[in-house]
Amino acid sequence: MNITMTQWEGFRNLKPRRQEWTEGLHLLLGPNGSGKTNILEALHVMTGWGALRGERVPDLRDWRGSERGTFLTGRFTGEEDLEIHVGIGPRIVMKKGDRAIRASHLRPLVPSLIFLPGDLSMIEGSPSVRRRLLDRLCALLFPVYAQRLHEYGRALRQRNASLKYGKNMTATARVMAPLAEWIWACRLAAADLIGNGLAETGSLLPEGVSVALKRGSLGLEDLHDDFWESLKASEKEEKGSGVCAVGPHRDDLEIRCGERDVARCFSRGYRRRIAVALLLSSGRAVERKMRKKPVLLLDEVTAELDHEGRERLICALLETGWQVFATTAEACTPDWPGMTWNVCNGNVSGS
């Protein structure tokens, strides 16, 4: 898919504007605080996702106020043509044409993937960061995934409360079991697709890097047996800690080079390249499974990359054939093979 037109009004610090976009690579260039990330966030919202910073929906609106309110419009072409309208008030309301549409139904229509500066910690950070990569991809590949994950989280909180107060935990386990099995099946499929896509990232990725899902369980082949047997095995640990020790909330995505953890054997620049390669591999998974080209949103993606790393990244982006929106506070290369846009005080202009 490609974004061919966007229009925004009353969104963060962005000045009201109708903007036409072409296929290929787009570089948003400007100083910190100019509005570059806000443009990515507007694209992120109109493709079915929420605020980037985990803020409340009303915080997306321009704090100075807008007489008409906060609105986004996006026109998309490619595998299908559609126009999306977004109104932002106490909550986000989306329409496809003139009919309301849920975010879970919109995301598969206009698949987008985002890379934020904090995603570097995907390599050396906590398992929750790597689970977020899997959850983003699964939310695209399996439309009801986000809902099932929410239901699992609610059951998990109930189980932790039961552990805390010494209540019977059989009921919560029965609710969690089918949800855990389903989430594990989705994550295993997503991890396999990411692994397959790594071979297509070209020279961006060091040789020998692999990924695999490490489940928060004993790792038995049968997912049903795995949940119940792991629960039995962790009964003493759970009672001692007061928290559930088994389930998708304990999963991790292992990223290795041979037998070694990549966080321990590569420099910071190489770790950033590996993180970007995982995002590109997720895009390959979307393209292969959904038969649609994703839109990539990359915030400060060239930071901490040397000249060679930047050149390899740009080559990898070109090879995908996808539409890419990347931000940077400095010119990342003298040979950017696409459109360059200057962003200043919420205004966008071509260069």
N, C-alpha and C positions, 0 to 999 in steps of 0.2 A: 504494500500500500504506500501511497505518497500523500503528504499534506500539500495541497495546492493553494489554499487560501486560509488565512486566519483573521479574526477580528476580535478585539478585546476592548472592554470599557470598564473602568472602575476596578481593575485587577492590580492589586499591590501598587507599585510605583509606575506601571506602564502607562504611557500616554495613549489615549484612544487612537486606534490605528487599524486600517485594513491592509493586510500584507499578503502579497502573492509570493509563492515559493515554487522553485523548480525541483526537478529530481536531482539526485546526487548529494554532494557534500556541502554543508553550510557551516561557516565559522562565524560565531558571534564574538566580536572582539571589543573589549572595553575594560575600564578600571573596575576594581571591586566596588560593589554598591551601585553599579550603573543600571542594573536590571537584566543582565544576561541570564542569571539563574531563574528570574521571574518568568522569562519567556519560555524556558524549558518547563517550568512548573505549569504554565498555561497549557502547553502542549500535552503535558502529563495528565492534567485534569480532563481535557477534552477527549482523551483516549480512554477514559474510564477509571482513572486512578485518583487518589486523593492528594492532600497537601504533602509536599516533600519533607517538611521538617516535623511532621507529627503534630502540627498545630490544629487548633479548632477550625472548622470550616469558615466561621465569620472572619477569621484572621486573614483570609485570602483577599478580602476586600481592601480597597484603598483607604487607609486610615483618615485621609483628608475628606473622604466622602464623595459620592457621585450622585448627581440629581436623578439619574435614570436607574442607578443600581449597578450591579456587577454582572456582566454578561460576556460569554465567550462563544464564538462561532468558528467551526472548522469545516472545510470542504476537503474530501478525500477522494482520490481516484486510484485505480489499479485493478485489483481482482474484482472490485465492485465500486460503484460511485455512490457516495452518500454525503449528507450534510448533517452536522451535529450542532445543536444549540444547547448551551449550558447557562443556567441561571444560578447565581450563588447568593444565598441569604443565610438564614439559620442552618440550612442544609443545601446540598447540591442537587439540582433538578436537571435532568438531561432529556433531550428529545432527539430522535432520529427523524428528520423532516419535521412533521407536525405531530408526531406520536411519541409519548413518553417511553423511555427505555431504561432498563436497569444497568448499572455499571458492569455487572457480571455478564450481561448480554452484549454490551458494547465492546468490552476488551477484546474478545475474539474477532470482532469485525475490523478493528483498527489496531492490531497488535503493536505495542511499543515496549521497549526495554530501556531502562535508565541506569546510568553509572554516575554515582556521586563521589566526591572526594573521600568521604568516609568509607567507601567500599574497598579502599586499599586494605583495610583491616580484615577483609574477607580472608586474606592469607594468614596473617598472624594473630587475628583477633579471636573472640570467643565463638563457639559453635553457633550461637544465635545469629551472627552475621552471615554465616554460610547457609544456615537454614532459610534466611530471608531470600537469598538467591534462588533456592529451590522453590520457595513458596511463590515468588513472582512468576517463575516459569510455569509452575503447576496451575496457577490461577488463570494463565492463558490457555494452557493445553486442556484443562479440565474445568469447564465453566462453573460447576458447583463446588469446586475445591475450597474457595474462600469461605463458603457457608459451612461446609463440613469441618474445616479447621476451627471456625468460630464455635461450633457445637462441641468439638473436642475440648477446646479451651474452657468452656463453661463446665463440662463434666469434670475436667481436671481440677478446677477450683472447688467443686463440690467434694471431690475425693480428698483433697488436701484439708478441707474443713472437717470432714469426717475423721481423718487421721488425727487432727488436732484435738477434737473433742471425744475421741474414743468411740465413735459410732460405728454401726455395721457398714462395711464398705462393699458388700456384694452387689448392691444395686448400682453403684457408680461404675464398678468394674464391668458390669453387663452393658452399660451404656457406652463406655469407652472402647470396649473390645472391637466392635464392628467398625467404629470410626477410625481407630488406630490401624486396623488392617487395611482399610481403604486408603488412608493417607500414606501408609508405607508403600502400598502398591504404586501409587502415583509418584511418590518421590523416587522409588527405584527406577521407574520408567524414565523420569526426568534426568536422573543421574546418568543412566545409560546413554541417553540422547546427547547430554553434554559431553560425555566421554567420546562418543563417536564424532562430535563436531570439532573436538580439539585438533584432529588431524587436518582440518581444513583451515586452520588459522595461519598457515604459512610460516614465515620466518619470525613472526611475533613471539612464538612460544618456544622456549628451550626444549630440546629433544628429551623424550622420556617422561614427560609429565602425564599423570593419570589421575582420575577422580573415581571415588566410590562412596556409596552411602554407607555409613556406619550407624546402624540402628541402635536406639536406646533400649537394648534388650539383649537376650542371649545370642541372638542371630540365627535361630533355627530356620530351616528352609520354609516350613509351613508357617505362614504369618499368623494364623489363628492359634496354633500351638505355641508359637513364639511368644505371643502376648501373655497367654495364661501361664505357661511354664515360667516365664520371666517374672511374672507377678508373684508366683509362689516362692521363687528363689529369693526375691527381694523383700519378703514379708517382714523379716526382722529389721532390715535396714530402714524400711518405711516407718515402722513404729518408733524406731530410735530417732529418726530425723524429723518426722512429722510431715514429710512431703513425698509425693509419688515418685518413685525411682525408675519407672518403666513407661515407655511410650514415645511417640514422635517428638515430644518436647525435649527429649534427651538425645535426639539424632545429631549427627555431624556429617559434613561432607569432607571426607579425607582427600587431601590434595598432595600427591607425592611425586617425587622424581626417583624412580627406582624404588628403593626401600626407605628413602629418607623423606621427612616432612619438608616441603618446599620452603617453609618459613625459616628453616634452620640452615639451608644450603644455598640461598640466593640473596643477592644484594637487594636493597629497597627498590631500585629501578627495575630489576628483573621481576620482583614480586608484583610490582604495579603492572608490568606487561602480562604476567600470568593472570592477574585479576581481570584485565581487559579481555584477554583471550577467553576466559570463562564466560564473560558477557557475550562475546561474539559466538561462542559455541552454543549459548542459550538461543541466540538469534537463529543459528542454523537449525536448532531443534524446532523452533517455531515454523521456519520455512519448510522443513521436511514433513512435519506432522500436520500443519494447518494449511499447507499449500498457499501461504501468503508471505510476502516479504515484510519483515518488521520495520518499524521506524526506530532508529537509535537516538537516544538523548544522552549526551556525554558532557558532564560538567567538569571543567578543568582537567580533562583527561590527559593532557600532555604534561601536567606538573610532575616534576621529579624524573622525567625521562630525558636522557641525553639526546643529542642530535640523531644518532643512529636509531635509538628507540622510537623517536618521533617519526622518522622516515618509514620505519617498518610498520608503525601503527597506521599511518596514512595509506600505505600500500595495502594493508589488510582491510581497511575500510573500503577502499576502492574496489577490491576484489569481490566484496559482498554484493555489489550492485544495489545496495539499500539506500534509502534516504537517511542522511545523518545530520543531526544538529549538535555541534560541539561548541563549547564556550572556552575562552581563555582570556587571561588578563594581559597576555603578551603574544606577539606574533610567533606562532609555533614553528613556522618554517617559511622560507621565502617562496616556496613552490606549492602553496596550498591549491590542490586541483579542484576547486569548486568556487562557490560564491562566498564572499567575505562581507560581513555586515558590521558596521560600527554601532555600538550601543552606548548612549550617554544620557544620564538622567531620565531613563525610561523611554527615550526616543530611539528609533531604529532607522538607519540609513545605509544604503549600499555604498561600496567603495570601488 
